[in-house]
């Protein structure tokens, strides 16, 4: 796996063998006013490194990325979004 950018706040649990890992995005600050703050998306890293992610916002969508590093580069907002990897993802409280 390639190195995660230094500005990233990804918390990655390294596992001995490749397996699927859940992740979720926690937005600390929402500059655009679109996604809000708190847990805004959740996804999975497949054993081959590809990721699928869905937004938990008013306008939900699903996207695919070649790696978690791409998710960080696109949605990390230089630390304004924390990406938690390998932790259990529970349904958001409504």
C-alpha positions, 0 to 999 in steps of 0.5 A, a space after each residue: 500500500 502506498 504511503 498516506 499523505 502527511 496532512 491526512 488524519 487517516 487512522 489505518 489498522 494494518 492487518 497481516 492479510 488482505 481483507 475488507 475494511 470499513 471506513 467512515 468520514 468525519 467532517 470537522 468543518 464544512 466549508 461548502 455547506 453541503 455535507 454538514 459536519 460529523 459522520 458524513 460518509 461511510 465505505 469499505 476498502 476491498 481486499 484489492 485496495 479499491 474503495 466504495 463510499 456512500 454519502 449520508 447526506 441529503 443528496 446520497 450517492 455512491 462513488 468508487 476510488 482506486 485506493 484510500 489515498 484517493 479518498 484522502 486526496 479528494 475528501 480529506 480537505 487537508 485535515 478538515 475531514 478525518 477518515 477512520 479506517 478499520 473501525 466498526 461503522 454503526 448506523 448514524 443516530 437520527 
